[in-house]
């Protein structure tokens, strides 16, 4: 079984946050005590062997296939 989670990035009150999009990612956020995932949480999730897949949040891009994203690239997306 391949372990992966699906996330997206949304802007909330001027801050980019990582939002879980699949049931597993939502459970991991709940386990961390948050509704969104921090970069620190994502590092730990990655260390547990999960692949992190990113999908744009725009409804216009619903046909877009999620892509695996590195933690460095994800950090760059969040800090934009």
C-alpha positions in Angstrom: 0.0 0.0 0.0 1.3 3.4 -1.0 1.0 6.0 1.7 0.3 9.5 0.4 -1.6 12.5 1.4 -3.1 15.3 -0.7 -2.8 18.9 0.3 -3.4 22.3 -1.2 -2.4 25.8 -0.2 -5.0 28.5 0.5 -4.6 32.1 1.6 -6.3 32.9 4.9 -6.2 36.4 6.2 -3.0 37.2 4.1 -1.2 34.0 5.1 -0.7 30.9 3.0 -1.7 27.8 4.8 -1.4 24.1 3.9 -4.9 22.6 3.9 -5.4 18.8 4.1 -7.6 17.5 1.2 -7.9 13.8 1.8 -9.2 11.8 4.8 -5.7 10.7 5.9 -4.3 14.2 5.8 -7.3 15.5 7.8 -6.7 12.8 10.4 -3.0 13.7 10.6 -3.9 17.4 11.1 -6.4 16.3 13.8 -3.7 14.3 15.5 -1.4 17.3 15.4 -4.2 19.4 17.0 -4.7 21.7 14.0 -7.0 22.2 11.0 -4.1 23.0 8.7 -0.7 21.4 8.5 2.5 23.2 9.5 5.8 22.7 7.7 7.1 21.0 10.8 4.1 18.6 10.7 4.8 17.9 7.1 8.4 17.1 7.8 7.3 14.6 10.4 4.6 13.1 8.1 7.3 12.8 5.4 9.6 11.1 7.9 6.8 8.6 8.5 7.0 7.6 4.9 4.1 9.5 3.4 4.4 11.0 -0.1 3.0 14.6 -0.1 1.0 15.4 -3.2 0.0 19.0 -4.0 -3.1 20.0 -6.0 -4.1 23.6 -6.8 -7.1 24.9 -4.9 -8.7 26.6 -7.9 -11.9 25.0 -9.1 -10.9 25.9 -12.6 -8.0 23.4 -12.3 -10.1 20.5 -11.2 -8.8 18.4 -14.0 -5.2 18.9 -12.8 -3.5 15.8 -11.5 -1.9 16.1 -8.1 1.9 16.1 -8.2 4.4 15.0 -5.6 6.1 18.0 -4.0 9.3 18.3 -2.1 9.3 19.9 1.3 11.6 22.7 0.1 9.2 23.5 -2.8 6.3 23.4 -0.4 8.0 25.8 1.9 8.6 28.2 -1.0 4.9 28.0 -1.9 3.8 28.7 1.6 6.1 31.7 2.1 5.1 33.4 -1.2 
